[in-house]
């Protein structure tokens, strides 16, 4: 997603009466690059507001039959701490403030206190958030047919975050750590694409400026 597309989408979610309740979830996903199942697996204990960081070391999954289980990150690279930006910090605080206080917390493989709950007070899983985005996109398309957006999914958010960080100049090794990529080649693919876009944009500006300068010189000499 481009910067303009991100602004269009997040503004729509924030201002829509039906989907504004998902705004904070989307802020966290777009502002951390977490895998959606990692986000769903977050418990209260994974949030360190004092140091403004999120511990990511597991994912929450639900089988077709409805059974929940926790899956550890597949590699050491998957275990990481992600810094909270100010916006992510506020959204996580909002999520906890609006989270229902349960008399009995559901326990999944010794984990409890999951921060995202569905309407049945059970932990949300990837499908919940995928559906939230799908339903919101359906409404967006009806309201704004003249402002098309790409198909939006949690993975698109993750890729967008990675691209944003690469475009902002974060070095490859640090970006690999934040993303939890075991293979630096995956990070490098995004980084290279972002670097190309950045270079192409700068090159275009240079060429445009030179063209303007040349036109100005011709005008003066004429």
Secondary structure by P-SEA (a helix, b strand, c coil): ccaaaaaaaaaaaaaccccccaaaaaaaaaaccccaaaaaacccccccccccbbbbcbbbbbcccbbbbbbcccccccbbbbbbcaaaaaaaaaaaaacccccbbbbccccccccccccccccccaaaaaaaaaaaaaaaaaaccccccccccaaaaaaaaaaaaaaacccaaaaaaaaccccaaaaaaaaaaaaaaaaaaaaaaaaaaaaaaaaaaaaaac
